[in-house]
């Protein structure tokens, strides 16, 4: 049995969709916080189970009989993600799960300026200590994030950032498809694996691509971090989230998101979507 957590979310929901083209529905179960939101999977013959990392009592039944379990990382910036992940991993071990897979990040590092990257690295350590075979899907930075990280460049012709550096922007849809292929391979991939698009353009590079796509000038401007934070807050963003987002640019500047790997293209049997593709056709 393959159990996929967080299947009502965009990433693992798409993973289930792709997986159902590769294995029979009766071999798949989803573990979700709100089972009413997973009706479409039940209609396809997929088992729907309630499973919430914040409710440990829900996890034994959610993870039961799992030969493979795909855990989605917490997406709440304010949550203690590592604690939630520890609860899920402990429950998986207790349930006798055969292999744990986890949606990690290409930039996972304990010393990263970007908090989720530190959480991913800490979670990978928990997986390594669990005694259960595990795979960390180190996905490239999801390219749909560019829709808000670039700001209103279509109107202003300006991309304003507090720091610049290379980022392996990767389509979430491609990462989801690759996860399904890996699950269907029945344990062929072990430990951390990197799944990224082919290139890691800087924000300056992205601005140049945006200019080419739009047919008009787009300038990348780097401003002081304090000035950038003040601008975000003035525009209505919560100060916590402004500082949280700043970590993305700082990590990019320090090279944490620069690594690319050919494995994603190999798994997909085609070239992954590029930044140009994603700016031409909005990312999934």
C-alpha positions as CSV (number, residue, x, y, z in Angstrom):
1,X,0.0,0.0,0.0
2,X,1.2,3.5,-0.9
3,X,0.0,6.2,1.6
4,X,0.3,9.8,0.6
5,X,-0.2,12.5,3.3
6,X,-1.4,16.0,2.5
7,X,-3.2,14.9,-0.7
8,X,-5.7,17.8,-0.5
9,X,-2.8,20.2,-1.1
10,X,-1.5,21.2,-4.5
11,X,1.8,19.2,-4.5
12,X,0.7,15.8,-3.1
13,X,-2.7,16.0,-4.7
14,X,-1.0,16.2,-8.1
15,X,1.3,13.4,-7.0
16,X,-1.8,11.2,-6.4
17,X,-3.2,12.1,-9.8
18,X,0.0,11.0,-11.5
19,X,0.4,7.9,-9.4
20,X,-3.0,6.7,-10.4
21,X,-1.8,6.5,-14.0
22,X,0.9,4.1,-12.8
23,X,-0.6,1.9,-10.2
24,X,-4.1,0.6,-9.4
25,X,-6.2,2.8,-7.2
26,X,-6.7,0.0,-4.6
27,X,-2.9,0.2,-3.9
28,X,-3.2,3.9,-2.9
29,X,-4.5,5.6,0.2
30,X,-4.4,9.3,1.2
31,X,-4.1,10.6,4.7
32,X,-5.7,14.1,5.0
33,X,-6.7,16.4,7.8
34,X,-10.2,16.9,6.4
35,X,-11.6,13.8,4.7
36,X,-14.5,15.8,3.2
37,X,-12.0,17.6,0.9
38,X,-10.8,14.2,-0.5
39,X,-14.0,13.0,-2.0
40,X,-12.6,13.1,-5.5
41,X,-10.0,10.5,-4.5
42,X,-12.6,8.3,-2.9
43,X,-14.7,8.4,-6.1
44,X,-11.6,7.1,-7.9
45,X,-11.3,4.1,-5.5
46,X,-8.6,5.5,-3.3
47,X,-8.8,4.9,0.4
48,X,-9.3,8.1,2.3
49,X,-8.0,8.2,5.9
50,X,-7.9,11.0,8.4
51,X,-4.3,11.9,9.4
52,X,-3.2,15.1,11.0
53,X,0.4,15.6,12.2
54,X,-1.0,17.8,15.0
55,X,-3.2,14.9,16.2
56,X,-0.9,11.9,16.9
57,X,-3.9,9.7,17.7
58,X,-5.0,10.0,14.1
59,X,-1.8,8.7,12.6
60,X,-1.7,4.9,13.5
61,X,-4.8,4.2,11.4
62,X,-3.7,6.8,8.7
63,X,-0.3,5.0,8.2
64,X,-1.5,1.4,8.7
65,X,-0.2,-1.2,6.2
66,X,2.0,1.4,4.3
67,X,4.7,-0.2,2.3
68,X,5.6,3.4,1.3
69,X,4.5,6.6,3.0
70,X,5.0,10.0,1.4
71,X,5.0,12.7,4.1
72,X,4.4,16.3,3.0
73,X,6.3,19.0,4.8
74,X,4.4,21.5,6.9
75,X,3.6,24.7,4.9
76,X,2.7,26.9,7.9
77,X,5.4,29.5,8.4
78,X,4.4,29.9,12.0
79,X,4.3,26.3,13.0
80,X,7.0,24.2,14.7
81,X,7.5,22.2,11.5
82,X,10.2,19.9,12.9
83,X,8.1,18.9,15.9
84,X,5.2,18.1,13.6
85,X,7.5,16.1,11.3
86,X,8.9,14.2,14.3
87,X,5.4,13.2,15.3
88,X,4.7,11.9,11.9
89,X,8.0,10.0,11.6
90,X,7.6,8.4,15.0
91,X,4.1,7.3,14.1
92,X,5.4,5.9,10.8
93,X,8.0,3.9,12.7
94,X,5.5,2.6,15.1
95,X,3.1,1.6,12.3
96,X,5.9,-0.5,10.7
97,X,6.0,1.6,7.5
98,X,8.4,0.0,5.0
99,X,9.8,3.2,3.5
100,X,9.3,6.9,4.4
101,X,9.5,9.5,1.6
102,X,9.5,13.2,2.5
103,X,9.1,16.4,0.4
104,X,12.3,18.2,1.3
105,X,14.1,21.1,-0.4
106,X,17.1,21.4,-2.7
107,X,18.5,24.0,-0.3
108,X,18.1,22.0,2.9
109,X,20.8,23.1,5.3
110,X,21.0,23.6,9.0
111,X,22.8,27.0,8.6
112,X,20.6,28.4,5.8
113,X,19.2,31.9,6.4
114,X,15.8,30.5,5.1
115,X,14.0,28.9,8.0
116,X,12.2,26.1,6.1
117,X,15.5,25.0,4.7
118,X,16.8,24.5,8.2
119,X,13.5,22.6,9.1
120,X,14.0,20.3,6.1
121,X,17.6,19.6,7.1
122,X,16.6,18.8,10.7
123,X,13.8,16.5,9.4
124,X,16.2,14.6,7.2
125,X,18.3,14.0,10.3
126,X,15.2,12.6,12.0
127,X,14.6,10.3,9.0
128,X,18.2,9.1,9.1
129,X,17.9,8.3,12.8
130,X,14.5,6.5,12.4
131,X,15.9,3.2,11.4
132,X,13.4,3.0,8.5
133,X,14.5,3.2,4.8
134,X,13.9,6.8,3.7
135,X,14.1,9.1,0.7
136,X,14.2,12.9,0.8
137,X,12.8,14.5,-2.3
138,X,14.9,17.6,-2.4
139,X,12.8,19.6,-4.8
140,X,14.0,22.8,-6.4
141,X,12.4,26.1,-5.2
142,X,8.8,26.0,-6.6
143,X,8.6,28.3,-9.5
144,X,5.1,29.5,-8.8
145,X,6.6,31.5,-6.0
146,X,7.9,33.9,-8.6
147,X,4.4,35.2,-9.1
148,X,4.7,37.0,-5.8
149,X,8.5,37.2,-5.3
150,X,8.9,39.3,-8.5
151,X,6.2,41.8,-7.5
152,X,4.1,43.7,-10.0
153,X,6.8,43.7,-12.7
154,X,4.2,43.6,-15.5
155,X,2.9,47.0,-14.4
156,X,6.1,48.6,-13.2
157,X,8.8,47.1,-15.4
158,X,10.9,46.7,-12.2
159,X,11.8,43.7,-10.0
160,X,12.9,44.9,-6.6
161,X,14.9,42.5,-4.4
162,X,17.0,42.9,-1.3
163,X,19.7,40.5,-2.5
164,X,20.3,38.4,-5.6
165,X,21.6,34.9,-6.3
166,X,21.0,31.7,-8.3
167,X,17.8,29.7,-7.7
168,X,16.9,26.3,-9.3
169,X,13.3,27.4,-10.0
170,X,11.3,24.2,-10.5
171,X,7.7,23.6,-11.5
172,X,5.7,22.1,-8.7
173,X,3.8,20.0,-11.3
174,X,7.1,18.5,-12.4
175,X,8.1,17.7,-8.9
176,X,4.7,16.0,-8.3
177,X,5.0,13.9,-11.4
178,X,8.5,12.8,-10.4
179,X,7.3,11.9,-6.9
180,X,4.7,9.6,-8.4
181,X,7.3,7.9,-10.6
182,X,9.6,7.4,-7.6
183,X,6.8,5.9,-5.6
184,X,5.9,3.5,-8.5
185,X,9.5,2.4,-8.6
186,X,9.0,0.6,-5.3
187,X,12.1,1.7,-3.4
188,X,14.6,2.3,-6.2
189,X,15.7,5.6,-4.7
190,X,17.3,5.9,-1.3
191,X,18.4,8.8,0.9
192,X,18.4,12.4,-0.3
193,X,17.8,13.0,-4.1
194,X,17.8,16.3,-5.8
195,X,15.0,17.2,-8.2
196,X,15.4,20.4,-10.1
197,X,15.1,22.1,-13.4
198,X,18.2,22.4,-15.5
199,X,19.2,25.9,-14.6
200,X,19.5,28.2,-11.6
201,X,19.0,31.8,-12.9
202,X,19.5,34.8,-10.7
203,X,16.7,37.4,-10.2
204,X,18.6,39.6,-12.7
205,X,18.5,36.7,-15.2
206,X,14.7,36.2,-14.5
207,X,14.1,39.9,-15.1
208,X,15.9,39.6,-18.5
209,X,13.7,36.6,-19.4
210,X,10.6,38.5,-18.3
211,X,11.6,41.4,-20.5
212,X,12.1,39.0,-23.5
213,X,8.8,37.3,-22.8
214,X,6.8,40.5,-22.4
215,X,8.6,42.4,-25.2
216,X,9.4,45.4,-23.0
217,X,12.2,46.4,-20.6
218,X,12.2,44.8,-17.1
219,X,14.9,46.0,-14.6
220,X,16.1,44.2,-11.6
221,X,16.9,46.6,-8.7
222,X,18.6,45.6,-5.5
223,X,17.7,47.7,-2.5
224,X,18.9,47.8,1.1
225,X,17.3,45.0,3.2
226,X,15.8,47.4,5.7
227,X,14.3,49.5,2.9
228,X,12.9,46.4,1.3
229,X,11.3,45.2,4.6
230,X,9.8,48.7,5.1
231,X,8.4,48.6,1.6
232,X,6.8,45.2,2.1
233,X,5.2,46.3,5.4
234,X,4.0,49.5,3.8
235,X,2.4,47.5,1.1
236,X,0.4,45.6,3.7
237,X,2.6,42.5,4.4
238,X,2.9,41.3,8.0
239,X,6.4,42.1,9.3
240,X,7.0,38.5,10.4
241,X,6.3,37.3,6.8
242,X,8.5,40.1,5.4
243,X,11.4,38.9,7.4
244,X,10.5,35.3,6.6
245,X,10.6,36.1,2.9
246,X,13.9,38.0,3.2
247,X,15.5,34.7,4.1
248,X,14.8,33.4,0.6
249,X,16.8,36.2,-1.0
250,X,19.6,35.9,1.6
251,X,19.9,32.2,1.0
252,X,19.9,32.7,-2.8
253,X,22.7,35.3,-2.4
254,X,24.7,32.8,-0.4
255,X,24.3,30.1,-3.0
256,X,22.0,27.7,-1.1
257,X,19.6,27.3,-4.0
258,X,22.2,27.1,-6.8
259,X,22.5,23.3,-7.2
260,X,20.8,21.7,-10.2
261,X,20.6,18.0,-11.1
262,X,19.7,16.0,-14.2
263,X,17.6,13.4,-12.3
264,X,14.3,15.2,-12.7
265,X,14.6,15.3,-16.5
266,X,15.6,11.6,-16.5
267,X,12.6,10.7,-14.4
268,X,10.2,12.7,-16.6
269,X,11.7,11.6,-19.8
270,X,11.6,15.2,-21.0
271,X,13.0,18.6,-20.1
272,X,11.5,20.1,-17.0
273,X,9.7,23.4,-17.3
274,X,12.1,26.3,-17.4
275,X,11.6,29.9,-16.0
276,X,10.8,31.0,-19.6
277,X,8.1,28.3,-19.8
278,X,6.7,29.4,-16.5
279,X,6.6,33.1,-17.3
280,X,5.1,32.3,-20.7
281,X,2.5,30.0,-19.2
282,X,1.6,30.6,-15.5
283,X,3.1,27.9,-13.2
284,X,1.0,25.1,-11.6
